[in-house]
Amino acid sequence: MTTSASTFRQRVLARETLVGTFLKTPTSHGTEIIGALGFDFVIIDQEHSPFDRASIDMALLAARAHNIPALVRVLGPEAILSVLDSGATGVLVPHVVDAEYARKVAGLCRYSGGRGFATSTRAGDYTAVPMWKHIEKSDNEIVVVAQIEDPPALDHLDAIAAVDGIDSLFIGRGDLTAAFADRSKDPPKVRDASERTAAAALKAKKAVSVYTGGGPETTWLQSLGASMFVLSSDQGFLRQGAVREMGELRKMLASTKSGS
């Protein structure tokens, strides 16, 4: 099933299995390539890559052209309005540590919660959409994902998940691993945090979002109830493809040389 931006939130809340990827390179090209391959969504990563407002705008334009839902992992609440005005399908908000912060970011994403109003933007089709139609459509379709990646957040999981307007909890296993400073391959505290976060999301009838490198961990994450999977990134795919193709070519060249 093709996932359009207008139905993406419905599919997230229905906990359908969705597969997306991070975009780390500040250009429209990654969005265009990924958008044509059958991925369900992309996440433009403002937090950990050099996307600025202009490059986010271009990436979102490409997403709209390919009708692929595009979330933005924002630096913080101050970036939410600009990415939504530029046409983002939603946001992934890092470091959500309690219900108060969750309510703040959820409110900033909806006009009913205090989002600044404008229809002169791409989101408002440059004034082509009537005011109240735009407000209703935006409030119904914007996806808000809260990233759980700090140990203090684990004491507030049920309250965060219960916040109206939070659609999914994203399990930030990388930050949790760093915070717990456990260098073992499968840190027990991170596994426990993942299980508790997933349980809180499902209890509140919210989706569970995860990053996965594929393989056995995906099966485990799915068993926890995860339905929204983020696989690698444009840069990850570039590196994997380059390593594979270079290795195959070097083998072929070596083989040809030894046989000559």
N, C-alpha and C positions, 0 to 999 in steps of 0.2 A: 504493500500500500504506500502510495506517495504521500509524504507528510508535508502539508502546506503550513505556512505560518499561521493561518487563520484557525486551523484545527489542532495546532500543536499542543496547546494547553489542555485541551480535552483528552488527548492521548496520554499526556503526562499523568494527569489525575486518574485516568483509567488504568494506569500502571501497565500500559502496553510496553513491550520490549522495544527499546529505541537505541540506536547506535549512532554516536557522533564522534567528533574528534576536536582537539584543540587546534587553533590557528595561532602560530607564534611569529610568523613573518609578516611585517606590516605592508601588505600589498593586497590588491584585489584578486591576484592570480590564484592563490591557494583556495579561496572561497569558490572561484569558478571551477577549478579542477575537482575539488571535493564535492561540490554541488551537482556535478554531472555523473557521479559514481554510485549514487543510491544511498548515501548516508542520510540519516533522518534529521540531523542537525549539526551545526558547528558551534564552537565556543571561541569567540575572539578573546584572546588572553591579554588584557591590558595590564594585569597585575605583574606578570612575569615575562613580558616581552615588550619591545619598543613601540607598541601601538600608541599613537596620539589621537587627538580628536579627528584630524583630517584623514589619517589612514584607517581609523575605525569607520568613518563615514564611507570611504571607498569600499571597504570590505562589506559593509552592510548594503551598499548599492548592488554589489555583485550577488549577494545573497538574495536580494529581492529579484534580481534578474533571473536567477535560477530557482526561485520559489523554494528555497531551503531555509528553514527556521534558523535564526542566528541569535544566540545569547552572547552577552559580553561579560567576562569576568572583570568586574570593575575594580579600580584601585580602592574605592570607598564610596560612601553615600553621595559625596559631592559630584561624582561622575554619572550618577544614575540618570538624571534628567537629560543630559546631552545625548547619551546613547539611545534612550527611548525616543527622543525627538528625531534622531537619525534613522529610526525604523527598526531598532532591535526588537526581537520577539520577546526578550526578557533579559534578566541578569542573573549571574552567579555572584553572590556576595561573600567575600572571604571573611573569616574570623567573626562569625556570628556566635557570641558567647553567652547571650541570655535573651529572655523574651522581650525585654525592653528594646534592645537593639534590633531584634527581629521585627518588632512592630514598627520601628522607625523606618527600616528599609522597605518593608511591605507597603507602608503608607506613601513613601516617595515614588512608588511604582504605579500608583493609581490615583486618578483625579478625586475619587471619593475619599482618599486618604491624605490629600495635600499636594499631589504632583502639580507643578506649574503648568498652566494651560497655554497651548498654542496650536493652531492648525496651519500655520505658515511653514510648517516643517514637512519633511518627507513622510513622517508618521501621519500627518494630517492631509497628505496629498496636496500640499501647497495651497491650502484653503478650499480645495475642491470638495472636501467632506464637511457636511453641516456639523455645527458645534456638538450637539447632543448625540448625534450618531457616532462621531469620533470618540466622545467620552465613553459611551457605552461599549463600543467595540474595543477600545484600549483596555478598559477596566476588566473586561471579560477575557481578553486574550493574552495579556502580559504574564509571563511566567517568572516566578521568583524562586530561586534556589538558594538556600542558606547553607554555606559551607561550614561544617563542623570539624575543626582542626586544632582546637585548643583544649587542654585538659579541663580548665574551669567550665567549659561548655557542657561537659558530661554530667554535671550536677543539675543542668537545666534542660535536658533533652525533651522531656514531655512538654514543658512550658513553651519551648521554642517551636516544637512541631505543632502545637495547638494554635499558634498564632494564625488568625484569619489572614489570608493573602500569601502565606508561605506555602508553596506548592510541593516542595521537595527538600529533603536534606541530603547534602552531598558529603560523603565520608572522606575527609581529607587525611588519608593514611600517611602521606609523606610528612606533613607537619606534625602529626601526632607521634610518628616514629622519632622525629628529631626532638620533640619536646620530652618524650620519655627517655631519650638517650640510651635506648636498648639496641645494641648492634647485632643482635641475633637475627637469623633469617626470617623468623616469623614471631615477632615480639608478642608475648601473651597479652600485654596491656593494650596493644593496638588492636589485636583480634577481639578482645573484650569490648573495647570502645566501638569497634565496627558493629558488633552484634547488638550492643545497646542502642546505638544510633539508628540502626535499621529497625529495631523493634519499636522505638519511639515514633518513627515516621509511619510505620504501618498501623500502629495503634491509633494515630490521628488521621488515618486514611490519606496519607501523603506518600508521594513516590520516594524511592530510595535511589540516589544517584551515586555512581562510583567511577573512578578511573581504573582501567584495567590494562595490563600488558598482554592479555590473552592467556591461554593455557589453563592449568588447573585452578588458578585463583579466580577465574571468571566463573567456573562452576560453583565454587564456594560462595562467591558474592551473590550469585543468582539464588543459591539456597537460602541466603539471608533475606531475600525478597527484593533484591535490586532489580530494577527494570530499565534504568537509564544508564547506559554504559558509554563512557568516553574512552575511546581507543587511540592511544598514541597522540601524534600531532603531525602537522605538515612537515615540520623539521625532522620528526622521528621517522616518518615514511621516506623522506629524502635520504636520510642517513642509511636506513635499512636497505633501500633500493640501491644506493651507491655501493655499499659494502658488498652486497650480493652480486651485482653486475660486474664490479671490478674483479672480485674473486673468480667468477666464472670465466671472464676474459683472460685473466692471467693463467688459469689452468689450461685453457685452450691454446694460448700462445706457447706455454712451456711444453705442452704435449707435441705441438707442431714442430717446435725447435728440436726436441729430442729425437723426433722421428725423421729429421731431414739428414 
